[in-house]
Amino acid sequence: MSGTYHRTGGHYIDGQWREPSGGSEVDVRDPASEAVIAELPTATSEEVAAAVEAANEAQTEWGRRPAKERGELVREVADVLLDHKDELAELIVEEQGKPRSVAEGEIEASADLAEYMAEWDRRIEGDILPGDVRDESIHLQRQPVGVVAGIIPWNYPIAVFVRKFAPALVAGNALVAKPSELTPVATLRLTELIDEHVDLPDGVFNLVFGAGEAGAQLVQSSDVDMISMTGNVETGKEIMRQAADNLTEVSLELGGKAPAIVWKDADVDEAVEDVLTARITNTGQVCTCAERVYVHSDVREEFERKYVEAAREVTIGDPKDDPDMGPQVSERELEKTAAAVDRAREQGAEVLLGGSAPDDGAFESGYWYEPTVVGGVDQEMDIMQREVFGPVTPIMEVDSLDEAIEYANDSRYGLSAYLFTDDYQVAMRAAEELEFGETYINRTLGESWHGHHIGWNQSGLGGEDGKYGFLKYTQLKTVYHNYA
């Protein structure tokens, strides 16, 4: 795609593309060139209300459909993703800056997720319990929550959209989704393709565009029954505060500050490769990225030297050419990354590699930052405590497992953690004591759809994926059957 993306209509409401009714427009920029590639409307309060109303009107009948029918339609969405993988990946590359192969992987993973969630169409199970009185049984039935508001982040615009869309619809809910104003184009195009190829009832799925104001309107609506949001901690806290007025259920997947512990018996070469992958994937813009590394003193020098050498070989360039790393998504995100490294310098850390934008003339436009390695850090430095959504790796030496676990847990976050060791006792103890929703042992990042992705502490609540991620889109009803 090149130039500005044009299409007819505004927001997708009740099965139709509706002309904007007076809201402002948002420019969507290619982060590699800063060129405007799309101009999309910002939803007014009336348009958000219309989307919620359409979802409410459609949900009752949709929830009464056999779950198998709902699952079949979601399987068709998986087919659409695969049939149009190249086109959708190209849009992700251009609006988000993700390298081409990573964007293609996002589409393939999204289709796989939709297929997996569709399998729950015959697994929505309740319970039958014996009654406390004669001639009575107690039925616990799982029913849809109702209308779900899905607030989508910019770092994985299709994958996180599908992560909410598929389970919500299979469970019998209707969805109103709002993509990030930074990366709405691929989601828009997918919606056009769903509208064209999948016979979803009008109103079951709605899409509105805009920034925080549109999201706040969804969150504050008394006609929304559940809010599923992926984003940063402060936004998640504000959503909880606003949802409290209506006691709306919330599911929040928030930020992370994942520690990686490299123990003295680890295969250093494999640990370097896995930690680096878990730091530079999507230019470090992944909530599960390895954000701080604790290395045993016996191997710290070797690990640090080899990590710097490996990071120096990372390719950075136009994401269409499929380098290891593309640009950051926006000028604001680039400034935050640069400020974090500058602050580390001020606090006494040493930048061992990178620490600035590339000085090549090819990077005069765009939001670029070099793979950066920081040494000489201590636990109290901001770079070890605050999330850095960019390709920056601070490395710290530790002398004992007690120290490593204590430092790893010394964080307000609790999403992901990593451990590299060949010692079974070390692995088991760390798995037990690390205070994180998911821990990767001797491997890089990447959760499985049938597992469970959940943050502890201030990294969120509710969880995604697997049995427990699906069931959060249902609610239990108890029915006492007395047949005396």
N, C-alpha and C positions, 0 to 999 in steps of 0.2 A: 504494500500500500504506500502511496506517496501523496502528498498534498493533504487537503482537508477532507475529512470523511463526511460525506453528505448522505442524508436519508430523509424520507418523508415522515412527518409526524414528530411528536415530542416524547412523552412518556408512554409506557405500555400498561394500559389500565383496562381491565375487563375485556381482554382479548382484542383490543384495538390500540393502534398508535394514535395518540391524541395530540393535536397541535398545542404547543405551550400557551399558557393563558396569562403571560405577562411577567414571568420570572426572569431574572438576569441569566446571562449565558456564562459558561465556564470554558476557558481555553484548555485543551488537553495538549501537552507538549511532548515531543520526542526527547527523552533525556539525553540522547547521544548528540543531538544537534540543536536542541532548544526550539526547533521549528514547531509551529502550531499545526497539529494534525487533525484536530476535531474541535467543533464548537457545539457544546451540548447545553440544554436548558437546565436551569435550577428549578426544582419543583416548588410551587407555591403551597401554602397550607391547604388551599382548596383541592389541589391535585393530590396531595398526600392523603387527605381525607377521602377523596373519591377512590383511591386505590384500596384503602382499608375497607371502605364500604363494599366495594366489589368483592373483595376477599371474603368478607363476612357473608355476603349473599350466596357465594358459591360454595362455601366450606361445608355447610350442612349436607347437601346432596353428595358432594365429593366424599365426605366421611362415611356416607352410607353405602357407597360403592363397594363391591367386594375388593378386598385388599389385593387380590391377584390382578384385577384390572388396573389398579393404580400402579402396581409393580411393572406391569407390561408397558405402560406408558413411560415410566422412568427408564426402562430398558431401551426404549426407542430414543430417548435423549442420549443415552450412551452411544448408540449407533450414530446419531447426528454428530457427536463429538469426534468420533473416529473418521467418519466420512468427510469431515471438514477440518481435519487436524491441521493441514498446512496453512489454510487461510486463518484459522484462529491463532495458531502459533505466530504467524507473521504480525498479527495485530498486537499480541502480547509483547513481542520483540520491540515494536515501534512505540508503544505507549509506556512500557515499563522498563525497557532496557535489558531484559533478560537475554542471555545468549540463546541462539536459535535452538540448539539441542536441548537446552533446559526448558525452553518454552514448549517444544514438542513433547518432552517428558511430562510437563504439567497437563497437557491435554490428554495424553494417554492415561496418566494416573487418574484424572478426573473421570474418564470413561470407566475405568476399572472400579472406582469408588461408586459410581452410579449403578453399575452391575451388582456390586456387593450389596448395596443398600436395597436394591430391588428384591434380592433374595429374602428379605424380611417380610415379604408379602404373605408368606405362609408360616411365619414364626411369631406373630403378635399374640403371645400366650398370656393367659391369666391363670387363675387358680380356682379350684373348687374345694371348699373346706367343709368338714362336718359341722352341723349346727349345734348349738348348746341345748336345744330343745328337740323333742320328738318331731319327726316329719318336717325337718327343715335342713336346707343346705345353704351355704354362703358362697356366692360367686364373686370373685375379684376379676373385673373386666378392664382391659386396657382400651381406652378410647382416645381420639385425637385431642390435642390441647385446644385447637381452634385456629386462630389466625396468628401466624408467626411473622415477626419482622426480622429480616436478615440483613445485618449491616456488614458489608464486605470490605476487607482491607485492600491496599494497593499491591502488596508484595506477591500474592498468588491470586489474581482476580478471578480466574476460572475455577481453580481447585477449591478455593474456600466458598465460592458461590455454590458449587455442586455439593460441597460438604453440608450445606444447609438445605439446599433445594431437594436433594434426593431423599434423605430421611424424613423431612417434613412432609413431603407429598405422599410417600409410601405409607406413612402413618395416618394419613387422612386429613392433614392440615392444609390450609391455604397459606400462600406465602406472598409477602410484599418485600421485595429486595431493593436495597440501595447500594450500588457499588461506590467505591471511592471516587471522588471527583478527579483524582489523578489518573485513574486507570479504568474508565467506564466503557471503553470502545469494544473490547473483546466480549464483554458481558452483553453489551447491546447487540452485537452481531449474533451471538449465540441465541439471544432471545428472538431475533428475527428468524433464525433457522428453526427454533422450536415452534414458533408460530406457523411456519411454513410446512413443517414435516411431521409434527406431533399433534394429535387431535386432543389436546387438553381442553377441558371445559373452560369457557370464559370466566375469568375472575379467580381461578385457582392459583394462577401465578401472575404477579404484577411487578413492574419494574419502574422505579422513579429515580431521577438523577438529582444531584445536588451535593452540597457540603454539609456542615454540621447542623444547619438549620433544618434541613429536610430530615436528617436522622433524629433530631430532637423532637420533631413533630410526630414521628413514628413512636418514639419511646414514650411520649406523654399521652398517646391516644388511649382512651379508656376502652376502645374496641379492639385493641391488640392484646392477645392472651399470652404471648411469649416473645421475648427479645433474645435473639441469638446474635452476638456481636463478637467479632475478632478485631483486635486493635491494641492500643496502648493502655497502660494501667490507669492513667488519670482519666481518660475518656471512659473506661469501664466503671470507675468509681462514680463519675457523674451520671452515667446511665442508671446505676443502682439507685442513686438519690432520686432521680426523676421517676423511675419506675415505682418507687415506694408509694407514691400518691395513689396509685391504682392497685398496689400489691401485684404488679405484673411479674410473672416469672422471668428470670434472667438466666442466660447461659453465656459466660464470658471467657473467651480464650485470649489472654493478655500477653504482656511482654515476658522476657526471660533474661537471665544473666548466667547462662549455663557454664558450670565449671567442668574442666577436663583434668582428671588426675592421671598423671603418667607415673606409674610405680617403677621401682628400681629394677624389677625383673621383666619389664615390658619389652616387647620387640620395638626398639626405638624407631626403626625405619617405617614400620607399619603405623606406629602411633603418629609419627610426623605426617604421613600421608592422610590418615583418617582425620586428624585434628585440622589440618589445613583445608581439607574438603569441607569439613563441618564449620569452617570459618568464612571461606570465600564463596560458597554456593550462593547464587543470586546476589553477589557483591556484598555478602554478609548481612543481607536484609531478610533474615529468617529468624523467627522467634526462638527456634531451637538451636541456633548456631552456637558453637563452642566459643564463649566470650572471654574466658579467663582460664589460664593453664597453670596447674600446680604440678611441678616436676620434682621427683625425689632428688636430693642433693647428689646421690651417686651418679645420676645420668643427666643432670640438668645441663651441664656444659655441652655434652654430646647432643642432646635434644635441641637445645637452643641453636647451636651451630648448624645442624642439619635442617632445622625448621627455617632458618633465615635463607639457607641455600635453596630450599625448595620454594619458598615464597618468592625469591628473586626470579625464579623461572616461570611464575604465573604470567600468562599472557592477558593483556588488557586491550580492548579495542572495540570497534563497531560491533555491536551484538549480532548484526546480520551476518558477520563473518565467523561467528561461533568461536570467540575466544574463551578463555577460562572465566574472565570477568568483563562485564559491561560497566556502564555508568551507574551512579546512584539515581534514584527515581526523580529527585527534584533538587532544586538549589537549597531549599531548607534542610533536606536530609544531608546534603553535602556539607553545609555549614555546621551542622551538629557533629558530624564525624570529625571535621577539622578542629572544632573547638575542644572535643574530648582529648585529642592528641596534644593540642597546645596546652591544655590544663595538666596533662600528665607530665609534660616537660617542666612546667612551672613547679610542680610538686616534687621534682627531682628524678623522674624516670628518664631512661635513656632510649631514644629511638634508634633501634638497631637496623631498621630497614624502612624505606618509604617515609611516611610522615607528611606528605604533601600531594598536590595534584601532579600528574605527569607533566614534564616540561617540554614534551614533544609538540611541535606545531599542530599536529593532527588533533590535539585535544584542546584547542583554543575555545571551541564551543562545546557545551555539554557539561555534565555534572560528574567529573571524574575524580577518583582518589586511588592512590597506589596501594597495593597490599603492604600493610604496615605491621612491624613487629616491635614491641616495646619491652625492654628489660629493666632490671633494677627497680622493680615495683614493690610496694608493700600493700598489705591488706586494707589499709585505711585510705589509699588513694582513690580518687573518684573513678578512675578507669577500671578499678576492681569492684566497684560498688554500683555504678550507674550503667544502664543499658547503652551500648554503642551499636547502632544499627548500620554498621559499615565494616569494611575488611581490616579490622584492627585486632591484633592478638597480643595481649600482655602475658608475659611469662614470669612466674614466681617460683622460687625454690622453697621446698619444704623438707623437713628431716624425719617426720614420722607420720604414720597413718592417722593418728589422733589429730595432728595438726592439719593434715590435708582435709579430713572430714569436717573439722571445726571451721576452717576457712571456707570450704565449699558451702556449708550451711549458713554462713554469716552473710545473708542476703535477704532482702525483702521478697525476692523472686523465688519460685520453686517449680519451674516448668520442666527443664531437662538437665541431665548431668551425664558425664562420660567418665569411664574408667578403663585404663589399659594396664593389664597385669596378667601373669600366668599363674598367680598364687590363688588357689581356690578359696583359702580362708580370707584373704584380702577381698576377693570379689564378693563373697557372701556377706562379710561384715559391712562393706560399703553399700551393697544393695539394701541391706537392712537399715542402715543409719543415715544414708543420704536423704534429705528431706525435699524430694522432687517427685513430681507426678510420673515421670518416666526417666529411666536410666539406661544408657547404652554401654554395654560392656564389650570391649575389644571390637568395636565397629563404629562407623561414622553415622551421621544423622539419617533420618528417614523412617517414619513410623509406618506400620502396616494397618490397613483399613479394618481388619478384624481385631486389632488390639484396642487400646483405649488411650486417647490423647487428652491429658488433663493437667492443669496447673495447680500446684499447691500455693499456700501463702497468698501473695498478691499477684500471682500469675493467672488467677482466674478461678472459675467454678463452673460446674455443669459438665464439662468434658465433651469430647467428640469421638466418633468412630466406634466400631464394634457394637456389641450387644448393648452396652450401657450408654453409648452415644446415641444409638437409635431410640432406646426406650425413653430418653428424656423428652422426646417429641410426643409422648403419650401421657395420659393421666389415668389413675386408677379410680374405678367406680366399684363400690361394694353393693351387692344386691342380695337381700335375704329372701330366699325362696321358701315360703311355708306352704306346704301342700297337705296339711292336715284336713 
